[in-house]
Amino acid sequence: MNEQEWKLKIPEMIMRYRQMEKAGLGLLLQEVKWQYADMAVGGDGGSLGFIPNDEEWLSAAKPPSCREHNYPLYPDHFFQEVCDLMSWPR
């Protein structure tokens, strides 16, 4: 994923998380905030907690991380920008 591609995703994520806030999904957002803060400093966002039911992961011995599964080519800077725009700690 090149810089232009991930930069275009930032407004999309901001809108999604703002909608979640308005819908009262703060508890779910707590996990997202933690994951983004972790990935903003080079972490993997923690274990996904399950093995996804798709070909890429079916033979996996353990669940992938949040980053491996959901954001495999996203740079740390993407998560830093989302955290900053959402006023989330990182």
C-alpha positions in Angstrom: 0.0 0.0 0.0 1.5 3.3 -1.0 1.2 6.6 0.9 -1.6 8.0 -1.2 -3.7 4.9 -0.7 -3.4 4.8 3.1 -3.9 8.6 3.4 -7.2 8.2 1.5 -8.3 5.7 4.2 -7.9 8.1 7.1 -11.1 10.2 6.5 -13.0 6.9 6.1 -11.8 5.6 9.4 -12.5 8.9 11.2 -16.0 8.9 9.9 -16.5 5.3 11.0 -15.2 5.9 14.5 -17.2 9.2 14.9 -20.4 7.3 13.9 -19.5 4.6 16.5 -19.1 7.3 19.1 -22.5 8.8 18.2 -24.1 5.4 18.3 -23.0 4.8 21.9 -20.5 2.1 21.0 -17.8 3.5 23.3 -17.0 0.1 24.9 -16.2 -1.3 21.5 -14.1 1.8 20.7 -12.0 1.2 23.8 -10.5 -1.8 22.2 -10.0 0.0 18.9 -8.2 2.9 20.7 -5.9 0.5 22.4 -5.1 -1.3 19.1 -4.5 1.9 17.3 -2.2 3.3 20.0 -0.2 0.0 20.0 0.1 0.0 16.2 1.0 3.7 16.2 4.3 2.8 17.9 5.0 -0.3 15.7 3.0 -2.9 17.7 0.7 -5.5 16.2 -2.6 -4.4 18.0 -2.8 -7.7 19.9 -4.2 -11.0 19.0 -7.4 -11.1 16.9 -8.6 -13.7 19.3 -9.8 -16.1 16.6 -8.6 -17.7 13.4 -10.4 -16.0 10.5 -12.4 -18.4 8.3 -10.6 -17.6 5.0 -8.0 -19.5 3.0 -5.1 -17.3 4.1 -5.5 -18.2 7.8 -7.2 -21.6 7.9 -4.0 -23.5 8.4 -2.7 -21.0 11.0 -1.5 -22.5 14.3 -2.6 -19.4 16.2 -4.8 -16.4 15.6 -3.2 -13.5 13.7 -2.7 -10.1 15.2 -5.1 -7.3 14.5 -2.5 -5.7 12.3 -1.7 -8.9 10.4 -5.3 -9.5 9.5 -6.9 -6.1 9.2 -4.0 -3.7 8.3 -1.1 -5.8 6.8 0.4 -3.0 4.7 -0.4 0.1 6.8 2.5 2.1 8.2 2.7 3.3 11.8 2.0 6.8 10.6 -1.5 5.8 9.5 -2.4 4.9 13.1 -0.6 7.9 14.5 -2.7 10.2 12.3 -6.0 8.5 13.2 -5.2 8.7 16.9 -4.3 12.4 16.6 -7.4 13.3 14.6 -9.6 11.4 17.0 -7.8 12.9 20.0 -6.9 9.5 21.2 -3.8 9.0 23.3 -0.9 7.2 21.6 
